[in-house]
Amino acid sequence: MRNDLGHLFVLRLATADLPEPEEFGTAAALAGMACTTGVGALAGLIPATVAVRVKVIDATRY
């Protein structure tokens, strides 16, 4: 029991001077989702476009 209280005391000292976190707005969340969707789409489309241009026989050779 004493060990748990020690950890709580240290944790309380470590977080005593931290400011309260700011709110994370809906617009920021939607912008983040749009950016990650765009990056994911590009990460999938670029290799797919290259793969379409390669002949089947050349693709099986590598």
C-alpha positions in Angstrom: 0.0 0.0 0.0 2.8 2.4 0.8 4.4 1.9 -2.6 1.1 2.9 -4.4 0.9 6.1 -2.3 4.5 7.0 -3.2 3.7 6.7 -6.9 0.6 8.9 -6.5 2.6 11.5 -4.7 5.3 11.6 -7.4 2.7 11.7 -10.1 1.0 14.6 -8.4 4.3 16.5 -8.1 5.1 15.8 -11.7 1.8 17.2 -13.1 1.3 20.0 -10.6 2.7 22.8 -12.9 1.1 21.6 -16.2 -1.5 23.8 -17.8 -5.0 22.6 -18.5 -5.2 21.1 -22.0 -7.0 23.3 -24.6 -10.2 22.1 -26.3 -9.7 20.3 -29.6 -12.3 21.7 -32.0 -14.5 19.9 -34.4 -13.0 21.8 -37.4 -9.5 20.7 -36.4 -10.7 17.1 -36.2 -12.4 17.2 -39.6 -9.3 18.9 -41.1 -7.1 16.1 -39.7 -9.4 13.5 -41.1 -9.4 15.1 -44.5 -5.6 15.3 -44.6 -5.1 11.7 -43.5 -7.7 10.5 -46.0 -5.9 12.4 -48.8 -2.5 11.1 -47.9 -4.0 7.5 -47.7 -5.6 7.9 -51.1 -2.3 9.1 -52.6 -0.4 6.3 -51.0 -2.8 3.8 -52.6 -3.2 5.4 -56.0 0.4 6.0 -56.9 1.5 2.4 -56.6 -1.7 1.2 -58.2 -1.2 3.5 -61.2 2.3 2.2 -61.6 1.1 -1.4 -61.3 -1.5 -0.9 -64.1 1.2 0.2 -66.5 3.4 -2.8 -66.0 2.9 -5.8 -68.2 1.9 -9.0 -66.5 5.0 -10.9 -67.7 7.3 -8.2 -66.5 5.5 -8.1 -63.1 6.0 -11.8 -62.6 9.6 -11.6 -63.5 10.5 -9.5 -60.4 
